[in-house]
């Protein structure tokens, strides 16, 4: 099955050296799995930690139980089910030791565009060049996937229709409420849900997953995986913003990257200023800091801002310079898309802001509704009343569109 994905902002998939010279299918697969883990947890299912060194936490197909069932004369399907008792619903779809992924995803046609950014602060330019340009701090030669991407979806095994159903479910959630690929906190990965799987509704995808969970064949429990990435904790807001409200980012001095991208404005790659720090009112991190939120100066401790937006890689200067220990690095819980032009109007941009409620910040954000209220307050702080909210969705409501609801 061919799948055409039209991107609204570029994708970032990365490679071994973390640069993005081409589309890496493994980066897309990793992002799909990340979303599916959140969906499975949201429905009360168990999702393991495949990166854990603890064999009790990560999954592995139970070959011994499978072989024993075969020796006992069980049919192949029953023998396979015996081996799947140690495979969680996520690993069932995406594969694990001894069990192949239920589908392949092959990139067939991938248009590329030069990487570029816009920021209102000179210091941010240096940081973006270092992070995205590698050792030579040169992003001018980097290309990122953008446009209409053609993939080939190939299902495996006998559960082909289930694999297609769940693939469509993940794409729908990511397209309508978040994004796909890596570095979503920098605005990459907004896309349009592909029509080739439009026959599979959100309701059907959730119902198929719920039915699989109820069968009792797959792993249903294990060591607790501490993570906020559970769809019940998701909030997703979409705003319309007039082009004039983004004028601070469209001057020549704000541009980083190839000069031929300076006049391009189908999307404005300014998410770093929106989330972190920019001139004037731009910058959620500096806004929250002004409201009393703390950030760490201890390499082995995370404060409120570090939990919500990810820790700074370093701080201070000279002998007072510090940096966070690798064991304490953590991903942002708040994601800003790059504003992109509304299809019907070049004078209006769409901006999506989405986040997962961190359980460690109950004293600040006790409910998903409180998180929505904070994000709305920040948008009013930045854009006054000129950012029009067109949707605000709770992850819990997304899940409850499926039969049976959630607990």
C-alpha positions as CSV (number, residue, x, y, z in Angstrom):
1,X,0.0,0.0,0.0
2,X,1.4,3.4,-1.0
3,X,1.1,6.2,1.6
4,X,1.5,9.8,0.6
5,X,2.3,12.2,3.5
6,X,2.2,15.9,2.8
7,X,4.3,17.8,5.4
8,X,3.3,21.2,6.7
9,X,6.7,21.7,8.4
10,X,9.9,19.8,7.6
11,X,10.6,16.4,9.2
12,X,13.6,15.6,11.3
13,X,14.6,11.9,11.5
14,X,18.4,12.1,12.2
15,X,21.1,9.6,11.6
16,X,24.0,8.0,13.5
17,X,25.6,11.5,13.9
18,X,22.3,13.1,14.7
19,X,22.3,15.2,11.5
20,X,19.4,14.9,9.0
21,X,20.9,14.6,5.5
22,X,18.1,12.3,4.4
23,X,15.0,10.6,5.7
24,X,15.8,7.7,8.0
25,X,12.9,5.2,8.2
26,X,14.1,4.1,11.6
27,X,13.5,7.7,12.9
28,X,9.9,7.6,11.6
29,X,9.4,4.1,13.1
30,X,10.8,5.3,16.5
31,X,8.4,8.2,16.5
32,X,5.4,6.0,15.6
33,X,6.3,3.6,18.4
34,X,6.6,6.5,20.9
35,X,3.0,7.6,20.0
36,X,1.7,4.1,20.2
37,X,3.2,3.6,23.7
38,X,1.3,6.7,24.8
39,X,-2.0,5.4,23.2
40,X,-1.6,1.9,24.7
41,X,-0.9,3.4,28.2
42,X,-3.9,5.7,27.8
43,X,-6.1,2.7,27.3
44,X,-4.7,1.0,30.4
45,X,-2.5,-1.4,28.5
46,X,1.1,-2.2,29.4
47,X,4.0,-0.7,27.3
48,X,7.5,-1.9,28.2
49,X,10.7,0.1,28.1
50,X,12.6,-1.5,25.1
51,X,15.8,0.4,26.1
52,X,15.9,-0.9,29.6
53,X,18.8,-3.1,30.7
54,X,16.4,-4.9,33.0
55,X,15.1,-8.1,31.2
56,X,12.0,-7.9,33.3
57,X,11.1,-4.5,31.9
58,X,11.7,-5.1,28.2
59,X,9.9,-7.7,26.1
60,X,11.1,-10.8,24.4
61,X,9.1,-13.5,22.6
62,X,8.9,-16.6,24.8
63,X,10.5,-19.1,22.5
64,X,10.5,-21.8,25.2
65,X,6.7,-21.6,25.7
66,X,6.2,-21.6,21.9
67,X,8.4,-24.7,21.4
68,X,6.7,-26.5,24.3
69,X,3.2,-25.8,22.9
70,X,4.4,-27.2,19.5
71,X,5.7,-30.4,21.3
72,X,2.3,-30.6,23.0
73,X,0.6,-30.8,19.6
74,X,-0.9,-27.3,19.7
75,X,-1.8,-25.7,16.4
76,X,0.6,-23.0,15.2
77,X,-1.7,-20.1,16.1
78,X,-2.0,-21.4,19.7
79,X,1.7,-22.0,19.9
80,X,2.4,-18.4,18.8
81,X,0.0,-17.1,21.4
82,X,1.9,-19.0,24.1
83,X,5.1,-17.2,23.1
84,X,3.3,-13.8,23.0
85,X,2.5,-13.8,26.7
86,X,5.8,-11.9,27.3
87,X,5.2,-9.4,24.5
88,X,3.4,-6.2,25.3
89,X,0.9,-4.7,22.8
90,X,3.5,-2.2,21.5
91,X,6.1,-4.8,20.9
92,X,3.5,-7.0,19.2
93,X,3.1,-4.3,16.5
94,X,6.7,-2.9,16.5
95,X,8.6,-6.1,17.2
96,X,11.1,-7.2,19.8
97,X,13.6,-10.0,20.3
98,X,12.2,-13.1,18.6
99,X,9.2,-11.3,17.1
100,X,9.4,-9.3,13.9
101,X,7.5,-6.0,13.4
102,X,4.1,-6.5,11.8
103,X,4.9,-4.1,9.0
104,X,7.6,-2.5,7.0
105,X,7.7,1.2,6.0
106,X,9.8,2.1,3.0
107,X,10.6,5.6,1.9
108,X,10.1,5.7,-1.9
109,X,10.1,9.4,-2.8
110,X,11.4,12.1,-0.4
111,X,11.7,15.7,-1.5
112,X,14.2,17.7,0.5
113,X,14.6,21.4,1.3
114,X,17.4,23.3,2.9
115,X,17.3,23.5,6.7
116,X,16.9,27.0,8.1
117,X,15.7,28.8,11.3
118,X,14.5,32.1,12.5
119,X,15.3,33.6,15.9
120,X,15.2,37.1,17.3
121,X,18.2,36.6,19.6
122,X,21.8,36.4,18.4
123,X,22.8,34.0,21.2
124,X,20.1,31.6,20.0
125,X,21.6,31.6,16.5
126,X,24.9,30.2,17.9
127,X,23.0,27.5,19.9
128,X,21.0,26.4,16.9
129,X,24.1,26.2,14.7
130,X,25.8,24.1,17.3
131,X,22.9,21.7,17.9
132,X,21.8,21.2,14.3
133,X,25.0,22.0,12.4
134,X,27.3,19.6,14.3
135,X,31.0,20.3,14.9
136,X,31.4,22.8,12.0
137,X,28.3,24.7,13.1
138,X,27.2,24.9,9.4
139,X,23.6,24.3,8.7
140,X,23.7,25.8,5.2
141,X,24.5,22.4,3.6
142,X,21.8,20.4,5.5
143,X,18.6,19.2,3.8
144,X,15.4,18.1,5.5
145,X,12.4,16.2,4.2
146,X,9.6,18.5,3.1
147,X,6.8,18.3,0.6
148,X,4.8,15.2,-0.5
149,X,6.5,12.1,0.8
150,X,5.7,8.7,-0.7
151,X,6.1,5.6,1.5
152,X,5.3,2.0,0.9
153,X,3.5,0.2,3.8
154,X,4.0,-3.6,3.7
155,X,2.3,-5.7,6.3
156,X,3.6,-9.0,7.6
157,X,2.2,-12.2,9.1
158,X,-1.5,-13.0,9.3
159,X,-2.6,-10.0,11.3
160,X,-2.2,-7.6,8.3
161,X,-5.5,-5.8,8.8
162,X,-4.8,-5.1,12.5
163,X,-1.4,-3.7,11.5
164,X,-3.0,-1.4,9.0
165,X,-5.6,-0.3,11.5
166,X,-3.1,0.5,14.2
167,X,-0.8,2.3,11.7
168,X,-3.7,4.5,10.7
169,X,-4.6,5.1,14.3
170,X,-1.1,6.4,15.1
171,X,-0.9,8.6,12.0
172,X,-4.3,10.1,12.9
173,X,-3.3,11.0,16.4
174,X,0.1,12.4,15.4
175,X,-1.3,14.4,12.4
176,X,-4.3,15.9,14.3
177,X,-2.8,16.5,17.7
178,X,1.0,16.4,17.6
179,X,3.6,15.6,15.0
180,X,5.9,12.9,13.7
181,X,9.7,12.3,13.6
182,X,12.3,13.6,16.1
183,X,12.9,17.0,17.6
184,X,9.2,17.8,17.7
185,X,9.9,20.5,20.4
186,X,11.6,22.5,17.7
187,X,8.5,22.5,15.5
188,X,9.4,19.7,13.1
189,X,7.0,17.0,11.9
190,X,3.6,18.6,11.3
191,X,1.7,16.8,8.5
192,X,-1.6,16.1,6.9
193,X,-3.3,12.7,7.6
194,X,-2.9,10.6,4.4
195,X,-6.1,9.8,2.5
196,X,-4.9,6.3,1.7
197,X,-6.0,5.2,5.2
198,X,-8.9,7.5,5.6
199,X,-11.3,4.6,5.6
200,X,-10.0,3.7,9.1
201,X,-11.5,6.0,11.6
202,X,-10.1,7.0,15.0
203,X,-12.9,5.0,16.6
204,X,-12.1,1.8,14.7
205,X,-8.4,2.0,15.5
206,X,-9.1,2.4,19.2
207,X,-11.7,-0.3,19.2
208,X,-9.3,-2.7,17.4
209,X,-6.7,-2.0,20.0
210,X,-9.1,-2.4,22.9
211,X,-10.2,-5.8,21.4
212,X,-6.6,-6.9,21.3
213,X,-6.1,-5.9,24.9
214,X,-9.2,-7.8,26.0
215,X,-8.0,-11.0,24.4
216,X,-5.6,-11.6,27.2
217,X,-2.9,-13.1,24.9
218,X,-0.4,-10.2,25.2
219,X,1.7,-9.1,28.2
220,X,-0.5,-7.0,30.4
221,X,1.8,-6.1,33.3
222,X,5.4,-5.5,34.3
223,X,7.7,-3.1,36.2
224,X,6.3,0.4,36.2
225,X,7.7,2.6,33.5
226,X,7.9,6.2,34.8
227,X,6.8,8.4,32.0
228,X,4.4,11.3,31.4
229,X,3.9,10.1,27.8
230,X,0.4,8.7,28.3
231,X,-2.4,9.9,26.1
232,X,-4.6,10.5,29.1
233,X,-2.1,13.3,30.0
234,X,-2.0,14.9,26.6
235,X,-3.4,18.4,25.7
236,X,-3.4,19.8,22.2
237,X,-4.3,23.4,21.3
238,X,-4.4,25.0,17.8
239,X,-4.4,28.7,17.2
240,X,-4.8,31.0,14.2
241,X,-2.3,33.9,14.1
242,X,-2.2,36.8,11.7
243,X,0.9,37.1,9.6
244,X,1.7,40.6,11.1
245,X,2.0,39.0,14.6
246,X,5.0,37.1,13.3
247,X,6.8,40.0,11.7
248,X,9.6,39.9,14.3
249,X,10.8,36.7,12.7
250,X,10.6,37.7,9.0
251,X,13.5,40.2,8.9
252,X,16.8,39.4,7.3
253,X,18.7,39.5,10.5
254,X,16.6,36.8,12.1
255,X,17.4,34.2,9.5
256,X,19.9,31.4,9.8
257,X,20.7,29.1,6.8
258,X,20.8,29.4,3.0
259,X,20.0,32.9,1.7
260,X,17.5,31.5,-0.8
261,X,15.3,30.5,2.1
262,X,15.0,34.1,3.5
263,X,11.9,34.9,1.4
264,X,10.2,31.6,2.0
265,X,7.3,31.9,4.4
266,X,5.0,28.8,4.0
267,X,6.3,28.0,7.5
268,X,8.3,30.0,10.0
269,X,10.9,28.0,11.9
270,X,10.8,30.0,15.1
271,X,9.7,27.4,17.7
272,X,12.9,27.8,19.7
273,X,12.0,31.4,20.5
274,X,8.4,30.5,21.3
275,X,9.3,27.7,23.7
276,X,12.6,28.9,25.2
277,X,13.6,32.6,24.9
278,X,13.1,35.4,22.4
279,X,12.9,39.2,22.3
280,X,9.9,41.0,23.9
281,X,7.3,38.6,25.2
282,X,8.5,35.6,23.2
283,X,9.8,32.6,25.2
284,X,7.8,30.3,27.5
285,X,10.8,29.4,29.6
286,X,11.7,33.1,30.5
287,X,7.9,33.8,31.0
288,X,7.6,31.0,33.6
289,X,10.8,32.0,35.2
290,X,9.4,35.5,35.7
291,X,6.4,33.9,37.4
292,X,8.6,32.1,39.9
293,X,9.3,28.8,38.3
294,X,12.7,27.4,39.2
295,X,15.5,26.0,36.9
296,X,18.4,23.9,38.1
297,X,22.0,24.9,38.7
298,X,22.8,21.4,40.0
299,X,24.1,18.9,37.5
300,X,22.2,16.1,39.3
301,X,18.9,17.7,40.1
302,X,15.9,18.8,38.0
303,X,13.7,21.8,39.0
304,X,10.3,22.7,37.7
305,X,11.3,24.3,34.5
306,X,13.7,21.4,33.7
307,X,10.9,18.9,34.1
308,X,8.4,20.8,31.9
309,X,10.7,22.1,29.2
310,X,13.8,20.0,29.5
311,X,17.0,21.0,31.3
312,X,19.5,23.5,29.9
313,X,22.6,21.8,28.4
314,X,24.8,24.2,30.3
315,X,24.8,27.4,32.3
316,X,27.2,30.0,33.7
317,X,30.6,31.0,32.4
318,X,34.2,30.3,33.1
319,X,34.8,28.6,36.5
320,X,31.1,29.0,37.2
321,X,30.0,27.0,34.2
322,X,27.9,23.9,34.8
323,X,26.1,21.4,32.7
324,X,23.5,18.7,33.4
325,X,24.6,15.2,33.9
326,X,23.7,12.8,31.1
327,X,21.6,10.7,33.5
328,X,19.4,13.7,34.2
329,X,18.7,14.8,30.6
330,X,15.1,14.6,29.8
331,X,12.8,15.5,26.9
332,X,10.5,18.6,27.0
333,X,6.9,17.9,27.9
334,X,5.8,21.0,25.8
335,X,6.0,21.2,22.1
336,X,5.5,24.2,19.8
337,X,5.0,23.6,16.1
338,X,6.4,25.9,13.5
339,X,3.7,28.3,12.4
340,X,2.5,27.4,8.9
341,X,0.3,29.2,6.4
342,X,-3.4,28.4,6.5
343,X,-4.3,26.8,3.2
344,X,-7.0,29.3,2.4
345,X,-5.1,32.4,3.4
346,X,-1.4,33.5,3.2
347,X,-2.2,36.2,5.8
348,X,-3.1,33.6,8.5
349,X,-0.8,31.1,10.2
350,X,-1.7,27.9,12.1
351,X,0.3,27.2,15.3
352,X,-0.2,24.0,17.3
353,X,1.0,23.8,20.9
354,X,0.8,20.4,22.7
355,X,2.0,19.0,25.9
356,X,1.9,16.1,28.3
357,X,1.0,16.8,32.0
358,X,4.1,16.0,34.1
359,X,3.0,14.1,37.3
360,X,5.9,15.7,39.2
361,X,4.3,19.2,38.8
362,X,1.0,18.5,40.5
363,X,1.6,21.5,42.8
364,X,1.8,23.7,39.7
365,X,-0.5,21.9,37.2
366,X,-2.9,19.6,39.0
367,X,-5.0,18.7,36.0
368,X,-4.8,18.7,32.2
369,X,-7.3,21.6,32.3
370,X,-4.7,23.6,34.3
371,X,-2.1,22.8,31.7
372,X,-4.4,24.1,29.0
373,X,-5.1,27.3,31.0
374,X,-1.4,27.9,31.4
375,X,-0.7,27.4,27.7
376,X,-3.6,29.8,26.8
377,X,-2.3,32.4,29.2
378,X,1.1,32.2,27.6
379,X,-0.3,32.7,24.1
380,X,-2.2,35.7,25.3
381,X,1.0,37.0,26.9
382,X,2.8,36.7,23.5
383,X,0.1,37.6,21.0
384,X,-2.4,39.5,23.1
385,X,-5.9,38.8,21.8
386,X,-4.7,38.3,18.2
387,X,-4.1,34.6,18.5
388,X,-7.5,32.9,18.0
389,X,-7.9,29.5,19.6
390,X,-9.7,27.2,17.2
391,X,-9.4,24.0,19.2
392,X,-8.4,22.6,22.6
393,X,-8.4,18.8,23.0
394,X,-7.8,16.5,25.9
395,X,-6.1,13.2,25.3
396,X,-8.8,11.6,27.5
397,X,-11.5,12.8,25.1
398,X,-9.6,11.4,22.1
399,X,-9.5,7.9,23.7
400,X,-13.1,8.0,24.8
401,X,-14.2,8.3,21.1
402,X,-13.5,4.6,21.0
403,X,-16.1,2.2,22.3
404,X,-15.9,1.4,26.0
405,X,-14.2,4.7,27.0
406,X,-11.3,4.8,29.4
407,X,-10.9,4.5,33.1
